[in-house]
């Protein structure tokens, strides 16, 4: 089904990191595992290996199939909130897939027993086992979802019905394939008998999937070639789908396989993929086929569950109808809130400000240079990378937080004014007619009155380990200072090689959005650097965006300033930057430089000592974080 432009746009908006995060969080809650990871794909499949979940929000393009969604809504007797809104349909269908796979993680054994089954001696036999097992397991987990949990039934029914009406009827897709195969068989005499077996087998599997998973469909009598197998295995499918013990459920798969063995072909079509393609039309195929699509080796034992009903009926097959009206009302409100939050993120644009060097009281040699100040749009695709990095260094973050908490708990002398009596007199208030000229000294805990800027050299020489270390240290510094409530900003700067340009990227701003931290992962290394001008910009920024009396700029660099455009090289660049630093420090903003040196020399340290009055040498990048936080703690 070809999607309209509006549907394509809705899908692009939905398949973002925020949506994936919401679904992953839900999967972890339902499966009771914090290690579960969830991924979006567009491959018409959804599956799990017991540790990872893969879902396709656009499965069979159902979210854009208004006719199918209308049929689902009419069957469930719910309002038309999904057939008229791509976003609602995507949310509903994705959550349904997510629930289905999460229930597999709870109740299905991983890895599949098929790989070790002596019956799986060929591809066709292995695929047959997987298909039977799939039908039984899917029916079981959905019955468990209705029997054990509240509020899951709507999602499971919605997805099952969407699959049904999308293919109207279910066997239509398979039958179409059967005809294609039959036509091909007529042209190829070789293996005709085996190909007929394939047709019979696939018709049987399709018939049994419809029988067990779509009980609302009135089935025609099975074809003569498969009638006896349908009759002999119906009860086994029914019994297996309510068997609460995972290992016992697989025995039903084996018993069914043994009965239908006469219609399982003895050859594998290595050159033809039609057999595998048709089997993939059966829902959840990849979950139960060990090895082919497993994302990682994972072992887990499924839980047992007592089944009291099936997805659409009781255990006797009597249909059960549920009023979902109240639940729909709540869901639509939640979906609207999620969409609003998402659109706020999508519509964020980079904030760009242009400056001229003449707007700063810098040296005349900078007069032709322009400054482009950018606050990038947070890249939500970096969220997973940031979380992984944060998790990796969580012990360090906790340790530094503990040290800073102890440091900040130290008592601070404060003075309360306008007292009628106290420790001393404030002479400036002697004219107060109410005689409130006394002050009182007290000790209290309080946050330090300081704002901090981490100013990172983003020139090309920072590539590799130095850039990676800058990213890690910035992340830890941000997490610690954020927890301690200390105002801070993280900025990278660089100059264009042959351009009269200085680029400033504000990765984390004072009091900015929480997701700005994701920009830290985008710190890069390219171009030159023009520290003399960058420092004047930094001074103005920290003064304008913080209300503290004390200000600290920590400048991280791996060498002296150099800008090819106008031969801004040492000793001129060093002297200019030294003058800038001296002027800024005299005006009340402290500057501490961190020199990134190799372990066998102090070239950068010696060079920066000519520029800054206070320089910290870092000869081991693994110690950069500790040194940065050490600077902050000494200032505090």
Secondary structure as UniProt FT lines:
FT   HELIX           5..14
FT   HELIX           17..31
FT   TURN            34..35
FT   STRAND          37..40
FT   STRAND          47..48
FT   STRAND          52..55
FT   TURN            57..58
FT   HELIX           59..64
FT   HELIX           66..76
FT   TURN            83..84
FT   HELIX           86..107
FT   HELIX           113..116
FT   TURN            118..119
FT   HELIX           123..148
FT   HELIX           153..167
FT   HELIX           171..187
FT   TURN            190..191
FT   HELIX           192..213
FT   TURN            215..216
FT   HELIX           224..240
FT   TURN            241..242
FT   HELIX           246..260
FT   HELIX           261..263
FT   HELIX           274..279
FT   TURN            280..281
FT   TURN            283..284
FT   HELIX           285..287
FT   TURN            290..292
FT   STRAND          313..314
FT   TURN            315..316
FT   HELIX           325..346
FT   STRAND          351..356
FT   HELIX           357..359
FT   TURN            360..361
FT   HELIX           364..366
FT   TURN            367..368
FT   STRAND          370..375
FT   HELIX           380..382
FT   HELIX           383..392
FT   HELIX           394..408
FT   STRAND          412..419
FT   STRAND          424..425
FT   HELIX           427..429
FT   TURN            430..431
FT   TURN            433..434
FT   STRAND          438..444
FT   STRAND          450..457
FT   HELIX           460..462
FT   TURN            463..464
FT   HELIX           465..484
FT   STRAND          488..495
FT   STRAND          501..508
FT   TURN            510..511
FT   HELIX           514..522
FT   STRAND          528..529
FT   HELIX           531..544
FT   STRAND          550..557
FT   STRAND          562..563
FT   HELIX           564..566
FT   TURN            570..571
FT   HELIX           572..586
FT   TURN            587..588
FT   STRAND          589..596
FT   TURN            599..600
FT   HELIX           603..609
FT   TURN            610..611
FT   STRAND          615..618
FT   HELIX           621..623
FT   HELIX           624..635
//
